[in-house]
Amino acid sequence: MPYIILKYLITAGVVVLVSEFAKRSDKLGGLIAALPLVTVLTLIWLYLEHQPTSKIANHAYYTFWYVLPTLPMFLLFPYLLPKWGFVLSLASCVIFTLLVFLLFAQVMKPFGVDLL
């Protein structure tokens, strides 16, 4: 039980750290947020929990493919935010990202990349 609490504290700490940097500097906050900190932490947790190498490698592989369709959201959100406000912009971006992901998964399937 203490191990899982430690995992939560470290992982939550990373999110808080990124948001604190973002409050002080848009560029530095964006840079740190763009780093794959959550993925790196996940890979570390999987390794420390003695998961098979194949599971760790698959996590990294699928993370790469899942990141690509999320990237357009980071251009759409700042465009929509001043027009629609935070909640509607964020909700629209989530829906847009899901649709882009579904389309991307269909496009990648013939190339042997099975995302669904």
N, C-alpha and C positions, 0 to 999 in steps of 0.2 A: 504493500500500500504506500509506503513512503516514496518508492520509486516512481509511481504514477503521479504522485503529488509533485515531485521534483520535475517530471516531464511537463506537467501543466504550468508550473511556475516559470520554467525556462522558456517554454514556447510562448506563453502570454507575455513574458518580459520582452521578447523580441518584438512583438506587435506594439507594445507600449513604447519601446525604444524608437521604433520607426516613426510612430505618431509624434513623439516628442521632437525628433529631428525635423520632421515635416513642419511643425509649428514654428521652428526657428529659421528654416531655410527651405524654400520650395524645391530648389535644385538638389540640395543634399538629401532631403527627405525622399525625393523621387528616385535619386540614385540608390539609396539604401533599400527602398521598397522594391526597386527593380532587381536587386540581387536575389537570387533564389534561396533566401534564408530559410523559408519554411521547408523547401525541398531538401536542403542540406541537413536541417535538423531531423527531418523524417528519415533520411538515409542513415544518419547517425543512430537514431532510435532503433531502426530495423537491424542495424549491425550489432548494437549492444544487446539486442534481444535475440541474437543468434539466428536471425532469419536466413534462409538459404540465399546464396549469392544470386541465384536466378531471380528471386523475388525482389531483391534490392536493385538489380539491373533492370528488371521490368518496370519498376517504379520510375526510375530515371528516364527510361525509354518513353513510357506513356506520358510522363510529365511534359517532355519535349513536344509531343504531338498535341497535347491538350492546351498548351500555352499559345500556340499559333493562332487558333481561332478566337482567343480572348483579346488579342492585341488591338483590333479595330475599336473595341470599347473605349480604350484610353484616348482615342481621338474624338469619338462621338460624345463622350461625357462632357468634356470642357466646352464643346460646341452647344450642347443642349442646356447645360446648367444655367446660363443667364436667361435663357428663353423660357424654360419650363420649371425652374426651381430644382432643389436637391432631390426630393423624394421621387417626383415623376421622372426626372432625368435618370436617376439610379435604377428605378424599376424598368424603365424603357431599355436601358443598357443591358440589364440582366436578361430581359426577354430577347433583345437583339443578339446578345452573345450566345444564348441557347440556340437560336435559329441558325446563326453562323456556324456553330459547332455541329449541328445536325447536317447542314449542307456540307461542311468540311469532311465529316465522317463518310458521307456518301461519295464524295469526290475521291477520297483516299482509299476506299475499299478495293477498287480494281488494281491498286498498286500494292496490295497485300498488307495494308495497314488497317487493322480491324479495331476501330475505336468504340464500337457499341456492342 
